[in-house]
């Protein structure tokens, strides 16, 4: 499973925006940025620097550049949805089309909910299977809930929205859930670098509550025991970020020995500050 997240940091150049290190570029996207950035650009030993007068202008300039890539067929997956780019303290700096985050290696944020319930005398996880019509990873297994945090949306708001859309969960089941941990998921993908901060929640569902998808993005939900779920992860049947969120729960509930190599790798994804 560690191979799913193996990447060489030295193959990527740091991207500095208005003096703040926010992203990473591979060779392909570095060339495009150098060619298409409309403003001031400097190359230094520690990365490439882009400058604008303020953060609003930075967001507008990046959006314009990304739209050009999309119109020319260089950037697919356009959603007309924006994410916020944040600093290390979690302060939103600018909003940008979510499809442009991976090419620029910017950190996006998402919420994941592990759903647990008691079934036949044992604790099991509610796991979703993605719709066969999804553009990315159709039919793969996923957490009960998982989705990106939109621009201007709080973590709690995103968790409640995604819980309703993906699993039909009543806000009363979710509104007081604490965030159990934060994990940083980083891996190369076809579009660039997936760099996402996962805010992980756990919910225990009563036995008579059965998740029901509302937005057409989940084909079905099923209960999976720990052994079955671990085997599915080893067979590569789970979404990568769902594996992180699930292993996070395994570790917290004593299902993953802390001396295991995978537990040590998981510890490296821990994110304690925003």
Buried (B, 14 or more C-beta within 10 A) or exposed (E): BEEBBEBEEEEBBBBBBBEBBBBBBBEEBBEBBEEBBEEEEEEEEEBBBBBBEEBEBBBBBBBEBBBBBBEEEBBEBBEEEBBBBBBEEEEBBBBBBBBBBBBBBBBBBBBBBBBBBEBEEEBBBBBBBBBEEBEEEEEBBBBBBBBBBBBEBEBBEBBBBBBBBBBBBEEEBBEEBEEBBBBBBBBBEEBBBBBBBBBBBBBEBEEEBEBEBEEEBBBEBEBBBBEBBBEBBEEEBBBBBBBBBBBBBBBBEEBBEEEEEBBEEBEEBEBEEB
